[in-house]
Structure formats: structure tokens, C-alpha cells
Amino acid sequence: MNPINNISFAQGNLKILTVIGARPQIIKAAALSRAIKNSFPDSVSEKILHTGQHYDSNMSQVFFDELGIPRPDFNLHVGSGSHGVQTAKMIEGIEEVLQAGYFDALVVYGDTNSTLAGAVAAAKLHVPVIHIEAGLRSFNMTMPEEQNRIVCDQLSNLLFAPTETGMENLRNEGFMNSKATFVGGRKRRIYNSGDIMYDNSMYFASLSDSKTSILKDNMLHDGNFVLATIHRDNNTDSPERLTDIFRALLQISEQSKVVLPLHPRTAKLLEKNLESSVYSKLQTSDVKILPPASFLEMIALEKNAKIVLTDSGGVQKEAYYFRKPCVIMRPETEWVEIVNHGCGVVSDADCGKILDAYDLLTGKDCDFPPIFGNGKAAEFILEKTVEYFQ
């Protein structure tokens, strides 16, 4: 970890520590860092702490290189481990940085163990917490992500919900009438900021065509393939669920090429957890397995796929941004707006339901209203954050 006494700040600026650790958080941080540089250079200074939760080079370092994201000022290098061990290491490392007393606030994103660790470490030291992507709920308390996001919301001073549904969840849980008081007598504030990930997708969409060759390299064309991603542990770790998903992908591949950028977790468990006959068939099928895709490669794939099948919350949204229908291979989704507008179908890891959803969405003319904001979420978040500390 970089020495805390070697960092410097612009005089008089609000000093924030941004905590990241998983691929989507690295990407989201790009939007906030860009907005600070372009619109708030005289009022906000940011340092970045990378927990090292995702340490595969294709899942982390490449994003700093490819997207021009500022390098982390601190890296905890925690790597993998059980939830308790990993989170404890993160809390310890984040606490050490915060105890130096330089930071006015801590920013966390989403719902990972890095999010939870950042919120807990900061709250214990009375450092205000800013939670971006607040209010999301799956209502499935067996999900580590659900546990993380609920705890983080409760500990946060500023909550920025990406959608009106997020705001409604917070209203239903009593956040709007909260009596919570934080250090300095500050009260909690809650806003619908729009989705910061939408900022990035729009910003980088034009770069994906010129900066990546994944379509050309794999002979892919607009609308001639299906994009699939699988990474959640309740799918990858369950032989029954993983096999059912791949049975569906194999049947779909008989109609259209299926492109599957393989997450390291899924790659590790594929042969072990797939039923042997399904694994054998996969080797000769028209399911094209690719290495983990970079962010710009994923944008290129999402923009040109005819339909997306995923268990990723981020990919669900990105599919919507690029007006692609989405089969959601989970029992529920936090992004209920996608389903409510008929642009996505929750199929769980059920072969029959996946195929039914694929057939329904393939033949459907979907409308994609602007439910994720105007692409200026980062600027709004910074404006309200500066206002909060004045």
C-alpha cells in the first residue's frame, strides 16, 4: 500500500477517498474522476483506494489502462478469500488510510464487499459516507450483495439512487423520515441522481468502434449473434443451475451464434460443475467462448448483439442503454424498471424459462424510455456533495 504521508491535496478542496475493488466500480469511478477534473477541480480533490477484491489483470488493471482512469493512490491487494476474511482485511486497510485524518468523506459504489468495508471503516471513524447506487433491492437476503447494500445505505450520509425505484425503496424503508444524525449534527440526504454507469457508457460508446477489434477478430456483425455472460456464484457454484443455463445456450446456438466472454470464476468451474454430456457438446457447439472482455469490448458486443442473456446487474443496464432486450438469468433483479417496461424477462437458471424468454424477446419490438437519467449523474452527485459540506 502506498504510504499515506506521501499524498498531497489542493488547498481548501473537499477531500474524498473513493473506494473501488470490483470491475464495475473501477469503471464507475472513471465518471466521477472525469467530472472532478472537468467541472470541480477547484472544489474537490480525490484519492482512489483499490482494495484488490478483483485482481485478475483482465478484470482490473486493463480498465485503468484502457479507459484512462486515474491510478489508485492506495492498493490493499486483498485478493480472494471468504467473505469474512476478505472484508476484514479491507476494513483494516481502509481504516489505516482514514486514520491519517486527511479525508473529509468516503465514496463507495454499489454492493460489493469493498462497498461494505468502506462504509463500515468510515462510519466507525465518523468519516461521512457517500453511497452511489443507493436504494437498490432484490429482496433476496441470501445474496451477499443485498446484505452489503442494505448495511451501506444505513451507514451513509449521502445516498444517490440511480432510479426512481431506488428512491421508492428508500421511502418504503423510512429513509425519508430518518432521525439519524451524523458527526457535526448533519442529517442524511437522499437524491435520485440518475445512473453514473450511463454516463460512462455514453462517453465511451463512440470509442468502442475504433479502439477494439473484437467484432472483426471473431467475425461478428451487427445483429448476427447473442451475447451471454455468467458469473454469479449461485449459478457457477451449482452444477444443476450451471448445467441448465448451458443447456439453454446450446439450444439457442442452434439458431444463432452465442458469444460468451468467460468470467474467470465461471472458467474455473465449467468442467467441474457442468454435466459431462453438456460439457462435451459445448466443445463442438456454436457457443463461442472468449476470454474476459474489456469494458470497451463489452460495449462493442452489447451494441451489436441482437439480444443479451446475463446474470449481471451491470450488463442488464448496459443492454438497456444500447436498446437490447435482456434475459435475466437470476431469480430476481434490482433493475425492475427493465422488466416493467418489457425490455427484460427474469428467467432464473431454468432452461425452459430461458428459452421462452429468448423467444418472447427476439420477436418483440421493445421501447426503451430514459429511466436511467440524462448522462450527467456524476456532475449532479458532486454538486450535491459540495453543497452538503458547505
N, C-alpha and C positions, 0 to 999 in steps of 0.2 A: 504494500500500500504506500502511496506517495506520502511523504512527510507533510503533516498539516501545517507546520510552520513555514513551509516554502510557498504558500499561496498568497496572492495579493488581490485586492479589490479596488474598484474605483471609489474615491472618497464620496460619501454621502448616499451611495446607492443602496437600495434594498438588496440584501444578500441572501440568496436562496441556494439550497442544496437540492439538486434533483437526483433522485434515486431510481436507477434502472437495473434490470437484470435479465429480462427475457426479451426475445427478438422484437415483439410488438412495442415494448416500452422504449427500446432504442430508437425505433422509427418515430414514435410519437414525440420523443424528446427533440427530434430534429425540428419539428414545427415550432415548439416553444423557443428553442435556441435561436432559430431564424428570426422569430418575431422580436426577441430581445435585441438582437443585433440590428435589425432594420428599423424598429419603431420605439424601442425603450432603452437605448444604450446609455442614456444619462440618468436613468432612474432605477434600473435593475441590473445586478451582477449575478451571474450564475456559475456555480461549480457543479460538476457531474460526478456522482459516485456509482460505479458499476459493481454490483455485488458478485458478478461472476456466476449467477444462477444458471445461465446457459453459456457454456464455454466452448461448444463446437465452433470452429472458425467460420463455417458457412452459416451458422445461426447467430453470429455476433459480430466478430471483427470485420467481416466483409461489409456489414452495413455502415460502419464508420467510414470505411474506405470508399464505398460506392456512393454514399449519399452526402458526403462532406459533413457529417455530424461531428461536432467538437469532440476531441479525445477526452476520455474520463480523467478527471483530476485525481481520483482515487479508485482503486480496484481491489476488492476483497478476495477475489479468487476462491470463492467458497466451493464451487463445483457442485457435484451431485451429492445426495445423501437423503436420509429420511427427512420428513417434514420438520420434525423437532430439531434434529441436528443441524440441518441447513438453516432454518430460521434463527436458531440460537447463535450460530456463527455470524449471521448477518446483523442481528441486533447488537452483538458485541462490537463488530467493526464500525457500524454506523454510529453507535454511541461514542466510540473513541473520537470520531471526527467531530461530532456535535459538541462534545465536552470542551473542545478548544475555545468555544464561545464566539466563533466568527459569524454564525449564521442566524438570520432573522426568521427564517421559515424553511420548511422542508416540503418538497413536491414529490408526490407519488402518483403512479398511474395504475388504473385497473385493479387487478385482483390476484396477483401472484404472491409467493412467499416473500419476495423482495418488497412488495407493497406493504404487507403486514409488518415486516420487520422495521421498515422505515417509520411507519405510523407509531408503532409501539415505542421504539427508541426515542423518537422526537417527543411524543406525549409525556413520557416519563421524565424528560428533561425540560418540560414546559416550553418546547420549541413549537410554534404553530405549524399545523399540518394542513397542506393543500392537497385535496384528493381530486384528481382529474379522472373522469368516468365514474362519478359517484351515482348512487341510486339504482344501479343495475341489479336485478334479482332473477334468479332461476327458480327460487323457492325450493331448491333441492339441497337440503342441508348435508347430504353426503358428499357434496362437491367441495374440495378444499378451496376452490375459488369463491364459492358462496360464503364460506366461513370468513375468508380473508376480507372480502369486500364489505361485509356487514360490520366487522370489527373496525376496519379502517374508517368507514363512514362515521361511526360513533366517536372516534377519536379526533376527527378533523374539524378545524376551524372554518375552512372554506371548502364547500362541496360544489363541484361543477358537473352537473348532469349533462350527458350528451344528447338526450332526447326528452320529449315531454313525458314519455312513460317512466323514465328515470325520476323525473320530478314528482310524478304521481305516486311512485313507490315511496319516496321520502315523505310526502304528505301523509300517506296511509300509515306510516310508522311514527308519525308525530314529530318529525324533524322541524316542521314549520312553526310549531309551538314549543320548541325545546326551551327549557330553562337553563340549559348548560351554559356555564361561564368559564372562560379560559383565562390564562395569565393576562394580567393588566386589565381585567374586567371585560375583555372582549367577548362578544356574543357570536354565535355561529351564523354564517351567511350561506345561502344556497341559491344557485343560479342554473338556468338552462343555457349553457354556453354553445351548444352545438358540438359536433364530434371533431375533436382535434385530428383524428385519423383521416377525416375527409379533407382537411387542409392539405395534408401530405399527399394523398392520392391524387388530388387535382394538381398540385405543384409538380409532382414527379411523373405524371401520366405522359406528358409530351416527351420526356427524356427516355422513356422505356423503349420507344421505337428505334432511336439512334444509338442507345448505349447498351443494348442487349442483342444477342443473335440467337436466342433460344428457339424462336419460331423457325428461323431458317435452318438452324442446325438439326432440328428434328422434323423438318418438312411439315410444319403445321401452318394452317391457313385460317383466316377468319371464319369461324362457324363450323369448322370440319372436325372438331374434337370436343370431348367432355373433359373438364378439369376436376380432379378429385384430390382431397387432402385428408389424411387420417393421423391424429397424434394424441388424442386424449387417452389417459391411462385406463379409463373404464372400457374403452374399445380395444386398445392394443394389448392390455393385460388379460383379456378374457378370450380364450380360444373360441367360445361359441359366438360371441359378438363379432370378433375379427373375421371369423370364417363366414358369417352371414353377410357381412359387408362385402367381402371379396367375391362371394357367390353372385351378389348383385352386380358388382363391377364387371365380372366375367360375362354375365348375360348382356349387359349394356354394350360391352366391347364387341359383341357380335353384330351390333347395328352401327356403332360409331367408335372411332379410336378414343380410348380413355388415357389421359395423361396424368400420371401420379408422381409428383415430386415427393420423394420419400423422406419423411422426418426421421432423424437418427433413432429415436425411440422405436418407431414402427419397424425400421430396417432391422434393428437388433432382435425384435421378437417375431418377425414374419415367419421364418421357417419353423420356429419352436411352437408357435401358437396356431398357425393355420392347419386345418385338417389336411392330411397328406395328399389326398386326391385333388383338393383345391390348389394347394401349393404347386403340384406338378402341372396342373392345367395352366396356371398363371405363367409358367415359364415359356409356353408356346402361344400365349394369347395375344390379342391386340391391346393389352394394357401395357402402355409404355411407361416403365418405371425410370424416373430421373433422380439425380442427386438432389439434395435440398436446394430449393430455388432461392436466389437473392430477391430482395424486395422489388427491384426493377424487373427481374424476370417474372416474378409473380404477377406484377401489374400487366406485363405483356400477355401472360397466359390468361388472366382474368378478362382483359379487354377483348380477347379474340375467341375465347371458348363460347360454345353455344349454350352451355349450362354448367353449373358448378355443384359438386357434391362434396360436403365437408362436415367435420365436427368442430371446426374452429370458429369461434365468435368473430375474430377479425376478418377471416375470409368471407364469412356471411355478409358482413358490411361492405367489404370491397366488391363483392359480386353485385350488391345493390348499387354502389356508386357507379359501376360500369354497366348498369342496366341488364344484368344477367340473372335469370331465375336460379334459385338455390334449393337443393335438397339438403336438409339439416339432419345429419346422422347422429342425433342425440335425442334423449327423451324429452328435452325442453330447450328453450332458447331465451336468453336475456333480451334479444332484439325482437320483441314480439311485433313491433311495427312491420317488420319484413313479412311476417306471416299474415298479419291483419290486412295488409294491402295486397295479398295474394301473390306476392313475389317469391315466397318461400314456403316449403312444406316440411314439417317436422316428421321424420320417418323413423327415428331411433335407429338402432343397428338391426333392423328387421328386413331381410331380403325382399319379401313380398311388398312391404310398405315402401322401401326404397324404389323398387321398380314401378309401383303405382304412382309415386310422386314424380319420378322421372317422366313417365308417360304423360301425366297431367300437365307438367310444366313445359315439356317440349312442345306441346301443341297449343300453348296458351299465349295470348297477347297480353303481357303484363304492363301495368302502368307503374311508374316509379316516381312518386311525388317527393319533394325535397324535405325529408323528415330529419336529416342529419345536419341541418344548419346551412350557412352560406359560405363555408370555407374560410371563415375568419375567426374560428374558435380561439386560437392562440392569442390573438390580439385582445379579444374580449376578456379572456382569463387574466392576462397581465394587467389590463386596465382596472379590473375589479380587485386584483391583488394589491396593486399600488394604492388604490383608494382605501382598502381595508387597513393599511398600516400608516396612513397619514394622520 
